[in-house]
């Protein structure tokens, strides 16, 4: 995809954000989802669970730091709080880490609630980063915000169940949270996909998203069903399986959105040139479905 881009008319996959950018969304979403799930579960978790959530967030930040062409200039990101959601994410990160460390050290429910609030702000900034990328039709769809928030909660709930295999057993409320999060992710995905088809996107992007739809919905249904069975039978290893399924499916969703479905708009021709005097050819938008060829303005 990186070669022979100049002179193309049809959309091609953007190359500015690669697997390292996807790693930021994966690590940040999973870590914040875990911290939110800890607060919502209503129990005081093992210290390692909170530290695990913070570690996931830091791993995501490390990925995006490695992606920067001049990583030692990363502090420049703090200069655009009024316009950049990436800057707002960077500003929330120290608050999130500070509250998380205080929660891990003291175990106080108030600190866990404060950490969950910072985590929600952090993952919201991540979701709005994608929404603000107007040149990528699969990202600028408004429904992507709810989708990123929902999958973060599903991933976090899944990781909380998985941690129960090593640390303290996860409470029953964690399984219920995972079931609700999977349902929310299914609803958010359906809304997002309807919006993409309604507003139009490059045909190649739609093909990628269509290929993801059935596996994602099946994974959510099976994850929720497995979690319910685990709750009823008090089988910790089965709860861990459900958690792993939620985690892997969420990661696959984010990688697909960031690295595979991220086709730009390409170029539209208001009229096709023709030789000679007189008329001209019809308008065209190569690489788009027929309905998308009628959409000219960004975000319409």
C-alpha atoms as a printed R data frame, in Angstrom:
    type eleno elety resid chain resno       x       y       z
1   ATOM     1    CA   UNK     A     1   0.000   0.000   0.000
2   ATOM     2    CA   UNK     A     2   2.928   2.372   0.556
3   ATOM     3    CA   UNK     A     3   4.266   2.268  -2.978
4   ATOM     4    CA   UNK     A     4   2.908   3.960  -6.091
5   ATOM     5    CA   UNK     A     5   0.545   6.209  -4.153
6   ATOM     6    CA   UNK     A     6   1.249   9.353  -6.191
7   ATOM     7    CA   UNK     A     7  -1.085   9.587  -9.125
8   ATOM     8    CA   UNK     A     8  -3.753   7.349  -7.664
9   ATOM     9    CA   UNK     A     9  -7.351   8.418  -7.731
10  ATOM    10    CA   UNK     A    10  -9.035   5.610  -5.801
11  ATOM    11    CA   UNK     A    11  -8.704   5.559  -1.988
12  ATOM    12    CA   UNK     A    12  -5.767   3.807  -0.340
13  ATOM    13    CA   UNK     A    13  -5.035   2.815   3.261
14  ATOM    14    CA   UNK     A    14  -3.435   5.607   5.268
15  ATOM    15    CA   UNK     A    15   0.131   4.866   6.365
16  ATOM    16    CA   UNK     A    16   0.662   7.479   9.090
17  ATOM    17    CA   UNK     A    17  -0.815   5.259  11.808
18  ATOM    18    CA   UNK     A    18   0.376   1.655  11.868
19  ATOM    19    CA   UNK     A    19   0.331  -1.194  14.413
20  ATOM    20    CA   UNK     A    20   1.957   1.075  17.001
21  ATOM    21    CA   UNK     A    21  -0.980   3.461  16.834
22  ATOM    22    CA   UNK     A    22  -3.307   0.485  17.090
23  ATOM    23    CA   UNK     A    23  -1.270  -0.591  20.126
24  ATOM    24    CA   UNK     A    24  -2.031   2.724  21.785
25  ATOM    25    CA   UNK     A    25  -5.764   2.217  21.345
26  ATOM    26    CA   UNK     A    26  -5.501  -1.413  22.431
27  ATOM    27    CA   UNK     A    27  -3.420  -0.770  25.539
28  ATOM    28    CA   UNK     A    28  -5.235   2.402  26.520
29  ATOM    29    CA   UNK     A    29  -8.694   0.942  25.978
30  ATOM    30    CA   UNK     A    30  -7.981  -2.321  27.778
31  ATOM    31    CA   UNK     A    31  -6.273  -0.613  30.711
32  ATOM    32    CA   UNK     A    32  -8.922   2.035  31.202
33  ATOM    33    CA   UNK     A    33 -11.674  -0.543  30.751
34  ATOM    34    CA   UNK     A    34 -10.119  -2.641  33.515
35  ATOM    35    CA   UNK     A    35  -9.918   0.350  35.868
36  ATOM    36    CA   UNK     A    36 -13.545   1.219  35.145
37  ATOM    37    CA   UNK     A    37 -14.625  -2.388  35.692
38  ATOM    38    CA   UNK     A    38 -12.776  -2.453  39.025
39  ATOM    39    CA   UNK     A    39 -14.721   0.573  40.256
40  ATOM    40    CA   UNK     A    40 -18.069  -0.686  38.962
41  ATOM    41    CA   UNK     A    41 -17.640  -4.166  40.425
42  ATOM    42    CA   UNK     A    42 -18.090  -2.679  43.908
43  ATOM    43    CA   UNK     A    43 -15.292  -4.680  45.538
44  ATOM    44    CA   UNK     A    44 -11.752  -3.821  46.576
45  ATOM    45    CA   UNK     A    45  -9.493  -5.659  44.107
46  ATOM    46    CA   UNK     A    46  -6.001  -6.975  44.592
47  ATOM    47    CA   UNK     A    47  -3.357  -4.298  44.192
48  ATOM    48    CA   UNK     A    48  -1.987  -6.087  41.145
49  ATOM    49    CA   UNK     A    49  -5.246  -5.612  39.219
50  ATOM    50    CA   UNK     A    50  -5.012  -1.828  39.414
51  ATOM    51    CA   UNK     A    51  -1.333  -1.903  38.535
52  ATOM    52    CA   UNK     A    52  -2.141  -4.152  35.575
53  ATOM    53    CA   UNK     A    53  -4.598  -1.570  34.252
54  ATOM    54    CA   UNK     A    54  -2.034   1.198  34.595
55  ATOM    55    CA   UNK     A    55   0.568  -1.006  32.910
56  ATOM    56    CA   UNK     A    56  -1.685  -1.493  29.895
57  ATOM    57    CA   UNK     A    57  -2.172   2.269  29.570
58  ATOM    58    CA   UNK     A    58   1.579   2.883  29.821
59  ATOM    59    CA   UNK     A    59   2.250   0.184  27.237
60  ATOM    60    CA   UNK     A    60  -0.124   1.942  24.852
61  ATOM    61    CA   UNK     A    61   1.592   5.277  25.434
62  ATOM    62    CA   UNK     A    62   4.952   3.621  24.812
63  ATOM    63    CA   UNK     A    63   3.664   2.345  21.459
64  ATOM    64    CA   UNK     A    64   2.568   5.770  20.292
65  ATOM    65    CA   UNK     A    65   5.824   7.311  21.568
66  ATOM    66    CA   UNK     A    66   7.754   4.796  19.453
67  ATOM    67    CA   UNK     A    67   5.667   5.789  16.427
68  ATOM    68    CA   UNK     A    68   6.729   9.435  16.547
69  ATOM    69    CA   UNK     A    69   9.424  10.234  14.005
70  ATOM    70    CA   UNK     A    70  11.268  12.378  16.557
71  ATOM    71    CA   UNK     A    71  10.262  10.828  19.881
72  ATOM    72    CA   UNK     A    72  12.225  13.292  22.000
73  ATOM    73    CA   UNK     A    73   9.917  16.043  20.769
74  ATOM    74    CA   UNK     A    74   6.888  14.235  22.155
75  ATOM    75    CA   UNK     A    75   6.317  16.976  24.734
76  ATOM    76    CA   UNK     A    76   5.207  19.249  21.893
77  ATOM    77    CA   UNK     A    77   1.910  17.356  21.970
78  ATOM    78    CA   UNK     A    78   1.035  19.291  25.139
79  ATOM    79    CA   UNK     A    79   0.858  22.590  23.243
80  ATOM    80    CA   UNK     A    80  -2.503  22.133  21.519
81  ATOM    81    CA   UNK     A    81  -5.071  21.485  24.224
82  ATOM    82    CA   UNK     A    82  -7.622  23.765  22.554
83  ATOM    83    CA   UNK     A    83  -7.723  21.831  19.295
84  ATOM    84    CA   UNK     A    84  -6.218  18.348  19.690
85  ATOM    85    CA   UNK     A    85  -7.795  15.327  21.342
86  ATOM    86    CA   UNK     A    86  -4.353  13.726  21.404
87  ATOM    87    CA   UNK     A    87  -3.183  16.607  23.588
88  ATOM    88    CA   UNK     A    88  -6.155  16.133  25.898
89  ATOM    89    CA   UNK     A    89  -5.356  12.430  26.145
90  ATOM    90    CA   UNK     A    90  -1.775  13.314  27.108
91  ATOM    91    CA   UNK     A    91  -3.002  15.758  29.759
92  ATOM    92    CA   UNK     A    92  -5.366  13.225  31.320
93  ATOM    93    CA   UNK     A    93  -2.669  10.519  31.463
94  ATOM    94    CA   UNK     A    94  -0.734  11.942  34.472
95  ATOM    95    CA   UNK     A    95  -3.975  12.345  36.427
96  ATOM    96    CA   UNK     A    96  -4.975   8.783  35.601
97  ATOM    97    CA   UNK     A    97  -1.620   7.360  36.650
98  ATOM    98    CA   UNK     A    98  -1.522   9.392  39.867
99  ATOM    99    CA   UNK     A    99  -5.015   8.375  40.931
100 ATOM   100    CA   UNK     A   100  -4.327   4.768  39.960
101 ATOM   101    CA   UNK     A   101  -1.161   4.600  42.062
102 ATOM   102    CA   UNK     A   102  -3.000   6.134  45.006
103 ATOM   103    CA   UNK     A   103  -5.797   3.568  44.595
104 ATOM   104    CA   UNK     A   104  -3.317   0.696  44.437
105 ATOM   105    CA   UNK     A   105  -1.443   1.928  47.516
106 ATOM   106    CA   UNK     A   106  -4.408   2.763  49.744
107 ATOM   107    CA   UNK     A   107  -7.144   0.512  48.369
108 ATOM   108    CA   UNK     A   108  -9.646   3.257  49.205
109 ATOM   109    CA   UNK     A   109 -12.892   3.080  47.171
110 ATOM   110    CA   UNK     A   110 -12.790   6.856  46.669
111 ATOM   111    CA   UNK     A   111  -9.480   6.595  44.863
112 ATOM   112    CA   UNK     A   112 -10.788   3.754  42.708
113 ATOM   113    CA   UNK     A   113 -13.764   5.902  41.714
114 ATOM   114    CA   UNK     A   114 -11.480   8.826  40.884
115 ATOM   115    CA   UNK     A   115  -9.303   6.487  38.820
116 ATOM   116    CA   UNK     A   116 -12.351   5.216  36.943
117 ATOM   117    CA   UNK     A   117 -13.414   8.785  36.153
118 ATOM   118    CA   UNK     A   118  -9.965   9.634  34.774
119 ATOM   119    CA   UNK     A   119  -9.986   6.357  32.828
120 ATOM   120    CA   UNK     A   120 -13.340   7.226  31.253
121 ATOM   121    CA   UNK     A   121 -12.002  10.644  30.209
122 ATOM   122    CA   UNK     A   122  -8.880   9.036  28.783
123 ATOM   123    CA   UNK     A   123 -10.674   6.509  26.591
124 ATOM   124    CA   UNK     A   124 -13.179   9.187  25.526
125 ATOM   125    CA   UNK     A   125 -10.262  11.279  24.262
126 ATOM   126    CA   UNK     A   126  -9.036   8.278  22.321
127 ATOM   127    CA   UNK     A   127 -12.429   7.781  20.733
128 ATOM   128    CA   UNK     A   128 -12.641  11.443  19.753
129 ATOM   129    CA   UNK     A   129  -9.183  11.237  18.168
130 ATOM   130    CA   UNK     A   130 -10.582   8.823  15.610
131 ATOM   131    CA   UNK     A   131 -13.782  10.822  15.187
132 ATOM   132    CA   UNK     A   132 -11.747  13.963  14.429
133 ATOM   133    CA   UNK     A   133  -9.929  12.328  11.492
134 ATOM   134    CA   UNK     A   134 -12.268  13.719   8.849
135 ATOM   135    CA   UNK     A   135 -10.278  12.366   5.930
136 ATOM   136    CA   UNK     A   136 -10.925   8.713   6.888
137 ATOM   137    CA   UNK     A   137 -14.604   7.830   6.293
138 ATOM   138    CA   UNK     A   138 -14.474   4.757   8.561
139 ATOM   139    CA   UNK     A   139 -13.204   6.927  11.448
140 ATOM   140    CA   UNK     A   140 -15.258  10.077  11.117
141 ATOM   141    CA   UNK     A   141 -18.544   8.217  11.609
142 ATOM   142    CA   UNK     A   142 -20.101   9.568  14.880
143 ATOM   143    CA   UNK     A   143 -20.966   6.060  16.065
144 ATOM   144    CA   UNK     A   144 -17.285   5.208  16.437
145 ATOM   145    CA   UNK     A   145 -17.160   7.058  19.772
146 ATOM   146    CA   UNK     A   146 -19.703   4.757  21.419
147 ATOM   147    CA   UNK     A   147 -18.050   1.747  19.773
148 ATOM   148    CA   UNK     A   148 -14.607   2.538  21.228
149 ATOM   149    CA   UNK     A   149 -16.089   3.180  24.679
150 ATOM   150    CA   UNK     A   150 -18.102  -0.042  24.615
151 ATOM   151    CA   UNK     A   151 -15.242  -2.230  23.469
152 ATOM   152    CA   UNK     A   152 -12.979  -0.731  26.140
153 ATOM   153    CA   UNK     A   153 -15.484  -1.776  28.801
154 ATOM   154    CA   UNK     A   154 -15.752  -5.265  27.276
155 ATOM   155    CA   UNK     A   155 -11.981  -5.656  27.153
156 ATOM   156    CA   UNK     A   156 -11.587  -4.387  30.709
157 ATOM   157    CA   UNK     A   157 -14.310  -6.656  32.026
158 ATOM   158    CA   UNK     A   158 -12.709  -9.581  30.244
159 ATOM   159    CA   UNK     A   159  -9.287  -8.820  31.692
160 ATOM   160    CA   UNK     A   160 -10.802  -8.559  35.173
161 ATOM   161    CA   UNK     A   161 -12.239 -12.060  34.809
162 ATOM   162    CA   UNK     A   162  -8.923 -13.360  33.510
163 ATOM   163    CA   UNK     A   163  -7.050 -11.828  36.447
164 ATOM   164    CA   UNK     A   164  -9.212 -13.920  38.758
165 ATOM   165    CA   UNK     A   165  -7.321 -16.990  37.567
166 ATOM   166    CA   UNK     A   166  -4.076 -15.632  39.032
167 ATOM   167    CA   UNK     A   167  -5.059 -13.119  41.707
168 ATOM   168    CA   UNK     A   168  -8.154 -12.959  43.864
169 ATOM   169    CA   UNK     A   169 -11.218 -14.553  42.183
170 ATOM   170    CA   UNK     A   170 -13.232 -11.967  40.287
171 ATOM   171    CA   UNK     A   171 -16.589 -11.081  41.869
172 ATOM   172    CA   UNK     A   172 -19.889 -12.119  40.317
173 ATOM   173    CA   UNK     A   173 -20.540  -8.490  39.408
174 ATOM   174    CA   UNK     A   174 -17.517  -8.607  37.068
175 ATOM   175    CA   UNK     A   175 -19.205 -11.324  35.012
176 ATOM   176    CA   UNK     A   176 -22.412  -9.334  34.846
177 ATOM   177    CA   UNK     A   177 -20.477  -6.269  33.738
178 ATOM   178    CA   UNK     A   178 -18.889  -8.285  30.932
179 ATOM   179    CA   UNK     A   179 -22.293  -9.490  29.731
180 ATOM   180    CA   UNK     A   180 -23.630  -5.930  29.693
181 ATOM   181    CA   UNK     A   181 -20.492  -4.631  27.972
182 ATOM   182    CA   UNK     A   182 -20.763  -7.269  25.234
183 ATOM   183    CA   UNK     A   183 -24.382  -6.290  24.665
184 ATOM   184    CA   UNK     A   184 -23.410  -2.618  24.505
185 ATOM   185    CA   UNK     A   185 -20.635  -3.388  22.030
186 ATOM   186    CA   UNK     A   186 -23.010  -5.306  19.767
187 ATOM   187    CA   UNK     A   187 -25.467  -2.413  19.789
188 ATOM   188    CA   UNK     A   188 -22.709   0.146  19.179
189 ATOM   189    CA   UNK     A   189 -21.302  -1.924  16.308
190 ATOM   190    CA   UNK     A   190 -24.683  -2.238  14.588
191 ATOM   191    CA   UNK     A   191 -25.258   1.504  14.919
192 ATOM   192    CA   UNK     A   192 -21.760   2.265  13.636
193 ATOM   193    CA   UNK     A   193 -22.099  -0.049  10.629
194 ATOM   194    CA   UNK     A   194 -25.476   1.388   9.669
195 ATOM   195    CA   UNK     A   195 -23.972   4.857   9.829
196 ATOM   196    CA   UNK     A   196 -21.037   3.914   7.610
197 ATOM   197    CA   UNK     A   197 -23.327   2.399   4.988
198 ATOM   198    CA   UNK     A   198 -25.695   5.364   5.189
199 ATOM   199    CA   UNK     A   199 -23.028   8.061   4.876
200 ATOM   200    CA   UNK     A   200 -20.837   6.178   2.431
201 ATOM   201    CA   UNK     A   201 -17.260   4.911   2.491
202 ATOM   202    CA   UNK     A   202 -14.758   3.469   0.008
203 ATOM   203    CA   UNK     A   203 -15.787   0.058  -1.246
204 ATOM   204    CA   UNK     A   204 -12.585  -1.525   0.073
205 ATOM   205    CA   UNK     A   205 -13.263  -0.166   3.576
206 ATOM   206    CA   UNK     A   206 -16.794  -1.527   3.495
207 ATOM   207    CA   UNK     A   207 -15.451  -4.928   2.447
208 ATOM   208    CA   UNK     A   208 -13.083  -4.989   5.426
209 ATOM   209    CA   UNK     A   209 -15.824  -3.981   7.851
210 ATOM   210    CA   UNK     A   210 -18.286  -6.466   6.375
211 ATOM   211    CA   UNK     A   211 -15.734  -9.231   6.887
212 ATOM   212    CA   UNK     A   212 -15.394  -8.306  10.555
213 ATOM   213    CA   UNK     A   213 -19.099  -8.048  11.353
214 ATOM   214    CA   UNK     A   214 -20.082 -11.710  11.652
215 ATOM   215    CA   UNK     A   215 -17.018 -12.837  13.673
216 ATOM   216    CA   UNK     A   216 -17.404  -9.903  16.067
217 ATOM   217    CA   UNK     A   217 -21.116 -10.461  16.691
218 ATOM   218    CA   UNK     A   218 -20.598 -14.204  17.129
219 ATOM   219    CA   UNK     A   219 -17.757 -13.541  19.552
220 ATOM   220    CA   UNK     A   220 -19.927 -11.193  21.624
221 ATOM   221    CA   UNK     A   221 -22.816 -13.665  21.786
222 ATOM   222    CA   UNK     A   222 -20.573 -16.582  22.731
223 ATOM   223    CA   UNK     A   223 -18.657 -14.471  25.251
224 ATOM   224    CA   UNK     A   224 -21.835 -13.340  26.989
225 ATOM   225    CA   UNK     A   225 -23.238 -16.882  26.999
226 ATOM   226    CA   UNK     A   226 -20.008 -18.338  28.374
227 ATOM   227    CA   UNK     A   227 -19.865 -15.690  31.084
228 ATOM   228    CA   UNK     A   228 -23.432 -16.485  32.139
229 ATOM   229    CA   UNK     A   229 -22.677 -20.205  32.296
230 ATOM   230    CA   UNK     A   230 -19.560 -19.487  34.346
231 ATOM   231    CA   UNK     A   231 -21.581 -17.358  36.744
232 ATOM   232    CA   UNK     A   232 -24.183 -20.063  37.201
233 ATOM   233    CA   UNK     A   233 -21.666 -22.854  37.734
234 ATOM   234    CA   UNK     A   234 -19.051 -20.791  39.621
235 ATOM   235    CA   UNK     A   235 -16.394 -22.087  37.211
236 ATOM   236    CA   UNK     A   236 -13.453 -19.697  37.346
237 ATOM   237    CA   UNK     A   237 -11.579 -21.126  34.371
238 ATOM   238    CA   UNK     A   238 -14.676 -20.791  32.178
239 ATOM   239    CA   UNK     A   239 -14.988 -17.154  33.248
240 ATOM   240    CA   UNK     A   240 -11.369 -16.712  32.208
241 ATOM   241    CA   UNK     A   241 -12.159 -18.161  28.773
242 ATOM   242    CA   UNK     A   242 -15.007 -15.671  28.371
243 ATOM   243    CA   UNK     A   243 -12.713 -12.860  29.422
244 ATOM   244    CA   UNK     A   244 -10.042 -13.899  26.931
245 ATOM   245    CA   UNK     A   245 -12.613 -13.992  24.120
246 ATOM   246    CA   UNK     A   246 -13.782 -10.456  24.942
247 ATOM   247    CA   UNK     A   247 -10.194  -9.268  25.038
248 ATOM   248    CA   UNK     A   248  -9.070 -10.808  21.752
249 ATOM   249    CA   UNK     A   249 -12.175  -9.734  19.846
250 ATOM   250    CA   UNK     A   250 -11.758  -6.163  21.087
251 ATOM   251    CA   UNK     A   251  -8.141  -6.086  20.017
252 ATOM   252    CA   UNK     A   252  -9.048  -7.456  16.582
253 ATOM   253    CA   UNK     A   253 -11.727  -4.779  16.216
254 ATOM   254    CA   UNK     A   254  -9.318  -1.941  16.988
255 ATOM   255    CA   UNK     A   255  -6.543  -3.285  14.783
256 ATOM   256    CA   UNK     A   256  -9.007  -3.612  11.908
257 ATOM   257    CA   UNK     A   257 -10.313  -0.081  12.346
258 ATOM   258    CA   UNK     A   258  -6.889   1.547  12.634
259 ATOM   259    CA   UNK     A   259  -4.803  -0.491  10.198
260 ATOM   260    CA   UNK     A   260  -7.086  -2.236   7.694
261 ATOM   261    CA   UNK     A   261 -10.281  -0.195   7.236
262 ATOM   262    CA   UNK     A   262  -8.547   3.197   7.326
263 ATOM   263    CA   UNK     A   263  -8.964   4.078   3.648
264 ATOM   264    CA   UNK     A   264  -8.829   7.760   2.843
265 ATOM   265    CA   UNK     A   265 -11.319   9.440   0.550
266 ATOM   266    CA   UNK     A   266  -9.296   9.345  -2.636
267 ATOM   267    CA   UNK     A   267 -10.230  11.889  -5.278
268 ATOM   268    CA   UNK     A   268 -13.561  12.768  -6.868
269 ATOM   269    CA   UNK     A   269 -13.960  14.078 -10.413
270 ATOM   270    CA   UNK     A   270 -16.771  16.559 -10.940
271 ATOM   271    CA   UNK     A   271 -16.604  15.751 -14.642
272 ATOM   272    CA   UNK     A   272 -14.485  13.358 -16.654
273 ATOM   273    CA   UNK     A   273 -12.297  15.084 -19.281
274 ATOM   274    CA   UNK     A   274 -12.886  14.294 -22.951
275 ATOM   275    CA   UNK     A   275 -11.030  15.141 -26.114
276 ATOM   276    CA   UNK     A   276 -12.426  17.633 -28.571
277 ATOM   277    CA   UNK     A   277 -14.876  20.487 -28.275
278 ATOM   278    CA   UNK     A   278 -18.154  20.256 -26.470
279 ATOM   279    CA   UNK     A   279 -19.262  18.104 -23.613
280 ATOM   280    CA   UNK     A   280 -17.521  16.282 -20.883
281 ATOM   281    CA   UNK     A   281 -17.900  12.944 -19.186
282 ATOM   282    CA   UNK     A   282 -20.050  12.202 -16.126
283 ATOM   283    CA   UNK     A   283 -18.756  12.734 -12.590
284 ATOM   284    CA   UNK     A   284 -16.971   9.851 -10.925
285 ATOM   285    CA   UNK     A   285 -15.541   8.838  -7.569
286 ATOM   286    CA   UNK     A   286 -13.315   5.817  -8.185
287 ATOM   287    CA   UNK     A   287 -13.141   3.245  -5.440
288 ATOM   288    CA   UNK     A   288 -16.539   4.140  -3.957
289 ATOM   289    CA   UNK     A   289 -19.818   2.333  -4.255
290 ATOM   290    CA   UNK     A   290 -22.422   4.016  -6.529
291 ATOM   291    CA   UNK     A   291 -24.170   5.649  -3.587
292 ATOM   292    CA   UNK     A   292 -20.902   7.023  -2.267
293 ATOM   293    CA   UNK     A   293 -20.107   8.668  -5.613
294 ATOM   294    CA   UNK     A   294 -22.966  11.090  -4.980
295 ATOM   295    CA   UNK     A   295 -21.457  12.330  -1.702
296 ATOM   296    CA   UNK     A   296 -19.075  15.207  -2.251
297 ATOM   297    CA   UNK     A   297 -18.490  16.897   1.050
298 ATOM   298    CA   UNK     A   298 -16.509  15.511   3.942
299 ATOM   299    CA   UNK     A   299 -18.726  14.144   6.660
300 ATOM   300    CA   UNK     A   300 -21.910  14.045   4.584
